[in-house]
Amino acid sequence: MTETVNPDREDLQRRVDAITWFHSIDLGNGIVTRGTKSIDVLASEADALLGPVRLEGASVADIGAWNGYFSLDSRRRGAARVLAVDEYTWVHPEFRGRESIELVNTTLRADLEFKQVAIADTGPDSIGRHDVVLFLGVFYHLFDAPADLLRIAGCAKDVLVIESYHDALELTRPAMVFYPGATLANDATNWWGPNPALIRELLTMAGYERIFFRPHPDRGIVRGIYHAFRSSDALTRRAVDPSMPRSIDMSTLPANHRFVDANPVRRVIPGASFPRLRRWLRPFQRRNPR
Ligand SMILES: C[S@@+](CC[C@H](N)C(=O)[O-])C[C@H]1O[C@@H](n2cnc3c(N)ncnc32)[C@H](O)[C@@H]1O
């Protein structure tokens, strides 16, 4: 018997294969984009990043959206409007990010909106103000990171969600480490490794009153997640649970708080991320949360 060929599926697969993906996204019909970040890692990141935020009916801006996993997931979690913002990977000849996110959007009928703009020009004037702003995995790529963060912080009406690589964890004072050339992960687009005290100070300068921190769900304290709410009212309005379980309220931390990794595996092997071991450890960690 000859196999039936679905020309639409073949065409989609061909278009998917022509792109270098960062996000693994299930496009249906057995087609999953082969991203650097696996579906499992993205799902646990999305639970930690978006899970605590009430997104129903919200307008969301996803700054540095790349292939659009978090834009798409915000829509899935009920956001009324999602504006995906990016430029670097969108115009990159290998990453072809703009083409990728448009392909995801049309295939999954996600109804995303797009704004192609450099980070240096991203602010309330160019992208407007949104209930929720996502700024995930971008801070450490920016040479002028503090100034860019302060401007982008002005785009969030209620909540700014930041995810970043960390360094200078041995210092309790606000600090960030400079990586000249390609000295971090052999990637010349990485410039800075901030510590949590620095991100907290910048968010406070930007006018955020309630700031919550949690380590990255897979990488631990090597990376961190910040949920910054403009005010206690914004916290009540936008947090699924305003007590923000599983997060540390940064306003209650002493100035000399030292962030350490509560996961003994990562303490022995810095940066270690063993998915099977993690799954095995989960019941013990649940009994003994960070
Ligand atoms: C590590 S990816 C993060 C993608 C997505 N937000 C996530 O968390 O999976 C960094 C994103 O920042 C964007 N970006 C903006 N300005 C950049 C710059 N100067 N250098 C590198 N990336 C930059 C890239 O286009 C890319 O989408």
The ligand as an SDF file (V2000), in Angstrom:
LIG
                    3D

 27 29  0  0  0  0  0  0  0  0999 V2000
   17.9290   33.9340   25.4400 C   0  0  0  0  0  0  0  0  0  0  0  0
   16.7420   34.5840   24.3180 S   0  0  0  0  0  0  0  0  0  0  0  0
   15.2910   34.5520   25.3290 C   0  0  0  0  0  0  0  0  0  0  0  0
   14.0450   34.2130   24.5490 C   0  0  0  0  0  0  0  0  0  0  0  0
   12.7840   34.0420   25.3800 C   0  0  0  0  0  0  0  0  0  0  0  0
   12.3830   35.2920   25.9930 N   0  0  0  0  0  0  0  0  0  0  0  0
   12.9860   32.9850   26.4390 C   0  0  0  0  0  0  0  0  0  0  0  0
   13.0990   33.3090   27.6250 O   0  0  0  0  0  0  0  0  0  0  0  0
   13.0310   31.7910   26.0870 O   0  0  0  0  0  0  0  0  0  0  0  0
   17.1660   36.2770   24.2590 C   0  0  0  0  0  0  0  0  0  0  0  0
   16.2280   37.1690   23.4680 C   0  0  0  0  0  0  0  0  0  0  0  0
   16.6690   38.5220   23.6070 O   0  0  0  0  0  0  0  0  0  0  0  0
   16.6240   39.1580   22.3520 C   0  0  0  0  0  0  0  0  0  0  0  0
   17.6070   40.2370   22.3080 N   0  0  0  0  0  0  0  0  0  0  0  0
   17.3170   41.5390   22.3340 C   0  0  0  0  0  0  0  0  0  0  0  0
   18.4100   42.2820   22.2530 N   0  0  0  0  0  0  0  0  0  0  0  0
   19.4430   41.4430   22.1540 C   0  0  0  0  0  0  0  0  0  0  0  0
   20.8370   41.6200   22.0300 C   0  0  0  0  0  0  0  0  0  0  0  0
   21.3880   42.8300   22.0010 N   0  0  0  0  0  0  0  0  0  0  0  0
   21.5920   40.5210   21.9680 N   0  0  0  0  0  0  0  0  0  0  0  0
   21.0310   39.3030   22.0250 C   0  0  0  0  0  0  0  0  0  0  0  0
   19.7090   39.0610   22.1490 N   0  0  0  0  0  0  0  0  0  0  0  0
   18.9310   40.1340   22.2020 C   0  0  0  0  0  0  0  0  0  0  0  0
   16.8820   38.0610   21.3430 C   0  0  0  0  0  0  0  0  0  0  0  0
   16.3770   38.4090   20.0760 O   0  0  0  0  0  0  0  0  0  0  0  0
   16.1950   36.8820   21.9840 C   0  0  0  0  0  0  0  0  0  0  0  0
   14.8510   36.7910   21.5670 O   0  0  0  0  0  0  0  0  0  0  0  0
  1  2  1  0
  2  3  1  0
  2 10  1  0
  3  4  1  0
  4  5  1  0
  5  6  1  0
  5  7  1  0
  7  8  2  0
  7  9  1  0
 10 11  1  0
 11 12  1  0
 11 26  1  0
 12 13  1  0
 13 14  1  0
 13 24  1  0
 14 15  1  0
 14 23  1  0
 15 16  2  0
 16 17  1  0
 17 18  1  0
 17 23  2  0
 18 19  1  0
 18 20  2  0
 20 21  1  0
 21 22  2  0
 22 23  1  0
 24 25  1  0
 24 26  1  0
 26 27  1  0
M  CHG  2   2   1   9  -1
M  END
$$$$
